[in-house]
Amino acid sequence: MSHMGSCFCGAVELEVDGAPAAMGYCHCRSCRSWSGGPVNAFSLWPPQAVRLTRGEQHVASFHKTPFSRRRFCARCGGHLMTEHPTIGLVDVFVATIPTLDFAPAVHVNYAETVLPVRDGLPKLKDFPKELGGSGEVVRE
């Protein structure tokens, strides 16, 4: 299955193929600041499953840390994705791909939360062990 998405103004379009490797919420300060919200909904994809289909000349990027390369539309500022080269995954903003059936399974970086969420999903202090985190679960 494929999903199409675009930036806020529509100048940049992207497509994702298949199913995401993971979906959930990130509570870290960087994601909160970047998304402009108290929590960021993510969908992680293998890089080969994500491609720009239109407007690549309008795509700009910002590197705050080596872990994240944030990509956005230079015309409207609309967020597109965050490449995570150290873990080999691309986070495509859930709101960017409206036909994706968002099924979150985890909260990451919950130790930094500013919005407690009581939804029964696992709340990880940082990241899962397989992605270099502690894998430690935080109590709700």
Buried (B, 14 or more C-beta within 10 A) or exposed (E): EEBBBBBBEEBBBBBBEEBBBBBBBBBBEBBBEBBEEEBBBBBBBBEEBBEBEBBEEBBEBEEEEEBBBBBBBBBBEBBBBBBBEEBEBBBBBBBBBEEBEBEBEBBBBBBBBEEEBEEEBBBBBBBBEEBEBEBBEBEE
